[in-house]
Amino acid sequence: MSQLKLLLQVALRNLFVSKINILIGGIIFFGTVLVVVGGAFVDSMDEAMSRSIIGSVAGHLQVYSEKSKDELALFGQMGGEPDLSAVDDFSRIKDLVLEHPNVKTVVPMGTSGALITSGNTVDLTLARLRDLYKKAAQGETPELRAQIQSLQAHVRQMLALLDEDLKRRSEIVDDKANDPADVEALTRARSDAFWADFDKDPFGSLEFLENRIAQQVTDGDMVYLRYTGTDLVNFQNTFDRMRIVQGAPVPEGRRGMLLSQFFYDEAFKLKSALRLDHIKEERDLNHKTIADDPKLGRWVKENQTQTREILFQLDPIKTKQAVERLQRILGSQETELGKLLPLFFAMDDANFDTRFQQFYAELAPLLDLYRIRVGDDLTITAFTRTGYVQSVNVKIYGTYKFDGLEKSALAGSLNLMDLMTFRELYGYLTAEKKAELAKLQEASGVTAVKREDAEAALFGEEGSASLVANATPGLIDEDAQLDGFAQKLRREELASRVYTQEEIEKGVVLSAALMLKDPEQLEQTMAELQATAKAKGLPLRVISWQKASGLIGQFVLVAKLVLYFAVFIIFVVALVIINNAMMMATLQRVREVGTLRAIGAQRSFVLSMVLVETVVLGLVFGTIGAVVGGAIMRVLGHVGIPAGNEALYFFFSGPRLFPSLHVSNLVEAFVIVLVVSALSTFYPAFLATRVSPLQAMQTDE
């Protein structure tokens, strides 16, 4: 004990005596800061991202068919959606996994995608006009006639704007820039004769406008809609990060859809309003300025030059109101809305906040901010698993978000759909489809023929029934045969039907999310479920949330490996530097070591002295480094690290990451520091033990 005390006294005495010791201490200090800060940051990001994935869509575990060609990738993969084999009956999965004591709940899922059109402004206006004429066919009222006339005036104003665009294009390019057929169609649509005869055949006139005029307006977008079919009630109860933003949840047992608020804004919101939202967010959250940030400046210029979307939306009455409001805001006497809008959108850092408020207070009430509104029906056309095209109309009940992931493109691209609609788009035969096919089969007289009898049936060999029959006019009356069935379908419209929980669960799914009671037992639960599925003859794969999320889930693992590799390289360099420095320090202390040997110090004492000095050096500077690293993490944990882009929103589980420091980060730092310090000292310590008293006496001062 006394020897250890003596060694500590010697080590503390020599701590700051040599510049080499200070150099070694500085290396240890910076290395410790790196390990503490880097380790705490990566661990915090790991926790944040796991909360994002587990709490948004993945759960702790995912189950899917072992027959799948691809691995499950909840957030998609390069080249489209993964090719997964369907599990025919979700209820079998549910019964199996809920037998495990650690499984809390299971949510059925199936993910796919389709291209849809958001519709251009002319299309949407003509659709509203068509709906009004349909209502008028049931009985026209003065109020309905006024609405029709207002929309007619709106369409005529659109035609005038489109005519201006065509003339401007001819002036800029040449007269051949416009298709003569388009010019002819527009001339006819603008003529007084066309509108004088409009009410004689309104649907024919609307068809002409839709087919020949609407296609000339290019403000509509093709949008990729990625959707997940699920038990919506179960989904919302399971994933507590989910929040309804607009509208309401889909009623239990009904068909319907919830759009992600992020997707809803990006795909369907008025582009001018969306750009204003982005500018405000960048200014308020990331403290960027229009003057210094090129992206913000570009958005301002686009708002000034791309005003056609607003002009097309406003009918003559609303156009007059917009002009009056902008004249008041700008203090201008300009009467042309097309010139007032660029002046209004000429924004800078000084007037942006005021103009932003004025846009939403004065102009937004005159506009449809979204092309598709909550409560509308969305037509989704997708390829089924067998390759044919299937279209389904589904009602948009509302929008939702995952708390903390409001601006994440990765989490925000996923829209939620009821399972019955998903199965129909997937190509699964629902009860309604089976009944319809059975009715058609009965009406057409189709019979089943075995494969081995097909040739005989086709070519009418003796003793076999032929599949060829002479056409008999009037033999099958489709209207008579299907009228009752059609009436039944009309009585039981898909949109209004309420499905039972058994119908929802007994059907096709592509995967299922499992939430566990004790996430610490994830690996054990995963292995046990896999074994149970195999024993019961269910070809299932059970994987963790990290693997289910594909490349996204592996990001933190890669980040950890990069950090640890960087730490390894730094400490290898530190090992060499410390080793060389200790050798230099040992050579400088040859006389001291020789004197100690001369007065009776054993080699073990000299070895212990050098090792203790290095360990003390590591502990002192390592402690200082840990304190500084802890202080840095405390500051970052208070102010947060901003997510500079949409990907970091996902990894940070929100607009800012607030990292926290764990005891394990400090322990890791001290262990690494002590190991590196000890390893770097062995050889110099060995050299010190080889110094003899004779060498010491022969050494010059």
Secondary structure by P-SEA (a helix, b strand, c coil): caaaaaaaaaaaaaccccaaaaaaaaaaaaaaaaaaaaaaaaaaaaaaaaaaaaacccccbbbbbccccccccccccccccccccccccaaaaaaaaacccccccccccccccbbbbcccaaaaaaaaaaaaaaaaaacccaaaaaaaaaaaaaaaaaaaaaaaaaaaaaaacccccccaaaaaaaaaaacaaaaaaccccaaaaaaaaacccccccccccccbbbbbbcaaaaaaacccccccccccccccccccccccaaaaaaccccaaaaaaaaaaaaaaaccccccccaaaaaaaaaaaccaaaaaaaccaaaaaaaaaaaaaaaccccccaaaaaaaaaccccccaaaaaaaaaaccccccccccccccbbbbbbbbcccbbbbbbbbbbcbbbbccccccccccccbbbbcaaaaaaaaccccaaaaaaaaaaaaaabbbbbcccaaaaaaacccccccccccccccccccccccaaaaaaaaacccccccccccccccccccbbbbbbccccaaaaaaaaaaaaaaaaccbbbbbccccccccccaaaaaaaaaaaaaaaaaaaaaaaaaaaaaaaaaaaaaaaaaaaaaacccaaaaaaaaaaaaaaaaaaaaaaaaaaaaaaaaaaaacccccccaaaaaaaccccccccccaaaaaaaaaaaaaaaaaacaaaaaaaaaccaaaaaaccc
